[in-house]
């Protein structure tokens, strides 16, 4: 049984917690971006690492399971119904952003083999940040569609 949520919607505790943690991680990503703009690269790296870890834990602990259980069985037949389409786009953008973001974090922290290292951080970080923000927006839309509008 799922415990009731704390945001005052039809969501349970886990979807509410997931939303809050993802909003915290997207806020941290934005703070980290500003730190890089102001050339505070060491703090930027730590903030981005923490944000990417929070995001990865939430995605791998809660979101993948929900997608596999509730959305994947309806694809492709229900893509134009309810929240199936937006959830699928959200999952696709989020998965690519997550993989790229973890790759960048591993590289930035010296944990990537030399063969996979790169030097053009800006391009990769900008793509990853954009995907994270698109996925966050998609996640908010999914949350509102499912738990506020109850579609």
C-alpha positions as CSV (number, residue, x, y, z in Angstrom):
1,X,0.0,0.0,0.0
2,X,1.2,3.4,-0.9
3,X,1.2,6.1,1.8
4,X,-0.6,9.4,1.1
5,X,1.4,12.2,-0.4
6,X,2.4,15.5,1.2
7,X,1.9,17.9,-1.7
8,X,-1.9,17.9,-1.5
9,X,-2.6,16.2,-4.8
10,X,-3.8,12.7,-5.7
11,X,-0.2,11.4,-5.6
12,X,1.2,9.1,-3.0
13,X,4.3,9.7,-0.9
14,X,6.7,8.2,-3.5
15,X,5.6,10.4,-6.5
16,X,5.6,13.5,-4.2
17,X,9.1,12.6,-2.9
18,X,10.3,11.9,-6.5
19,X,9.0,15.3,-7.7
20,X,10.7,17.2,-4.9
21,X,14.0,15.4,-5.2
22,X,14.1,16.0,-9.0
23,X,13.3,19.7,-8.5
24,X,16.1,19.9,-6.0
25,X,18.5,18.2,-8.4
26,X,17.5,20.5,-11.3
27,X,17.9,23.5,-9.0
28,X,21.4,22.3,-8.1
29,X,22.2,21.8,-11.8
30,X,21.3,25.4,-12.4
31,X,23.3,26.6,-9.4
32,X,26.2,24.6,-10.7
33,X,25.9,26.1,-14.2
34,X,26.1,29.6,-12.6
35,X,29.1,28.6,-10.6
36,X,30.8,27.6,-13.9
37,X,29.8,30.8,-15.5
38,X,31.5,32.6,-12.7
39,X,34.6,30.4,-13.0
40,X,34.1,28.6,-9.6
41,X,35.0,25.3,-11.2
42,X,35.9,23.2,-8.2
43,X,32.6,24.0,-6.4
44,X,30.8,23.6,-9.8
45,X,32.1,20.1,-10.1
46,X,30.9,19.1,-6.6
47,X,27.5,20.6,-7.0
48,X,27.0,19.0,-10.4
49,X,28.2,15.6,-9.0
50,X,25.7,15.8,-6.1
51,X,22.9,16.8,-8.4
52,X,23.7,14.0,-10.9
53,X,23.8,11.4,-8.0
54,X,20.5,12.6,-6.6
55,X,19.0,12.4,-10.1
56,X,20.4,9.0,-10.8
57,X,19.2,7.5,-7.5
58,X,15.7,8.8,-8.0
59,X,15.5,7.7,-11.6
60,X,16.9,4.2,-11.0
61,X,15.0,3.7,-7.7
62,X,11.6,5.0,-8.7
63,X,11.1,6.1,-12.2
64,X,12.4,3.2,-14.2
65,X,10.2,0.8,-12.3
66,X,7.1,3.0,-12.8
67,X,7.8,3.3,-16.5
68,X,8.3,-0.4,-17.0
69,X,5.2,-1.3,-15.0
70,X,2.7,1.4,-16.1
71,X,3.8,2.9,-19.5
72,X,5.9,0.3,-21.4
73,X,3.1,-2.3,-21.7
74,X,0.9,0.3,-23.5
75,X,3.5,1.3,-26.1
76,X,3.0,1.8,-29.0
77,X,-0.8,1.4,-28.9
78,X,-1.6,4.0,-26.2
79,X,1.0,6.7,-27.1
80,X,-1.7,9.2,-27.9
81,X,-3.8,8.4,-24.8
82,X,-3.6,10.1,-21.4
83,X,0.0,10.6,-20.2
84,X,1.6,7.8,-22.3
85,X,3.1,10.1,-25.0
86,X,4.5,12.8,-22.7
87,X,5.8,10.2,-20.2
88,X,7.6,8.4,-23.1
89,X,9.2,11.6,-24.3
90,X,10.1,12.5,-20.7
91,X,11.7,9.0,-20.2
92,X,13.6,9.2,-23.5
93,X,15.1,12.7,-22.8
94,X,15.7,11.8,-19.2
95,X,17.5,8.5,-20.0
96,X,19.8,10.2,-22.5
97,X,20.5,13.1,-20.1
98,X,21.1,10.7,-17.2
99,X,23.6,8.6,-19.2
100,X,25.4,11.6,-20.6
101,X,25.4,13.3,-17.1
102,X,26.8,10.3,-15.4
103,X,29.5,10.0,-18.1
104,X,30.4,13.7,-17.5
105,X,30.5,13.3,-13.8
106,X,32.8,10.2,-14.0
107,X,35.1,12.0,-16.4
108,X,35.2,15.2,-14.3
109,X,36.1,13.3,-11.2
110,X,38.9,11.3,-13.0
111,X,37.0,8.0,-13.0
112,X,36.8,7.4,-16.7
113,X,39.4,5.4,-18.7
114,X,41.7,7.5,-20.8
115,X,40.2,6.1,-24.0
116,X,36.8,7.6,-23.1
117,X,38.0,11.0,-21.9
118,X,37.2,14.2,-23.7
119,X,38.3,17.8,-23.3
120,X,35.3,19.7,-24.8
121,X,33.3,19.9,-21.5
122,X,31.1,22.8,-22.6
123,X,29.4,21.1,-25.4
124,X,28.7,17.9,-23.4
125,X,27.6,19.8,-20.3
126,X,25.3,22.1,-22.3
127,X,23.6,19.1,-24.0
128,X,23.3,17.2,-20.7
129,X,21.9,20.3,-18.9
130,X,19.3,20.9,-21.7
131,X,18.2,17.3,-21.6
132,X,17.9,17.3,-17.8
133,X,15.8,20.5,-17.9
134,X,13.6,19.1,-20.7
135,X,13.2,15.9,-18.7
136,X,12.4,17.9,-15.5
137,X,9.7,19.9,-17.4
138,X,8.3,16.6,-18.8
139,X,8.3,15.1,-15.4
140,X,6.3,18.1,-14.0
141,X,3.9,17.8,-16.9
142,X,3.5,14.0,-16.2
143,X,3.0,14.7,-12.4
144,X,0.3,17.4,-13.1
145,X,-1.4,15.3,-15.7
146,X,-1.5,12.1,-13.6
147,X,-1.9,13.5,-10.1
148,X,-3.5,16.9,-10.4
149,X,-5.7,16.6,-13.5
150,X,-6.2,12.8,-12.9
151,X,-6.1,11.9,-16.6
